[in-house]
């Protein structure tokens, strides 16, 4: 699975990395970013879905 964050939509609420810190973290300005270059290990796919579901802006896209 791959995860991406649309930076034009992200407002920096931190819900993604607050709920799924193993997949997402924040950049120097507090906006979300995906760890591991966007690749989500199989063991963290449920966390990626949880982080995406908690994004108020729906800025996170998950693809297989």
Buried (B, 14 or more C-beta within 10 A) or exposed (E): BBBEBEEEEBEEBBBBBEBBBBBBBBEEEEBBBBBEEBEBEEEBBEBBBBBBBBBEBEBBEBEE
